[in-house]
Amino acid sequence: MHKKSAGILFYRPGDAALKILLVHPGGPFWTNRDEGAWSIPKGEFDESENALLAARREVKEELGIDVSGTFIELGTAKQKSGKIIYCWAIEHDVDASKIKSNTFELEWPPKSGKKQNFPEVDRAAWFAQNDAEKKIVSGQKPFIERLIAFLDPKAHGQR
């Protein structure tokens, strides 16, 4: 059985383009990675938890904020790892400079016997749609496309 994650794609209208909030994963593996490394705030959940509630919990853990309101369901996407991501979107302004992420413990350097704490998310940033599509992990790009289609169905031949 594949693992499941749930997350929330934050968006806000921008001056010239829609802005999308993405988070950069913390820890030594991601330190020097940029394009294709950013993500929606998300995390794993199991059968005992509602996916949207899990997504809201993960936002609290990774950004340090409670979010509520009207969510847009963006469906699921399967990652290369086989993990299934459930995603919702919400128009909500987040101060990316003030995020407060939880931490995880990792043996670092490998086989050193030394444990270090790292933030689950080391930073967040707002990106214009085109930049967000370059920054986001490829398996999550469909969420941006689905949000754009939802917000402007005429531009995508839907109605």
Secondary structure, DSSP 4 states (H G I P E B T S, - for coil): ---EEEEEEEEE--SSS-EEEEEEE-SGGGTT--TTTBB-SEEEE-TTS-HHHHHHHHHHHHHS----S-PEEEEEEE-TTS-EEEEEEEE----GGG----EEEEESSTTS--EEEEESEEEEEEEEHHHHHHHB-GGGHHHHHHHHHHH-GGGGT--
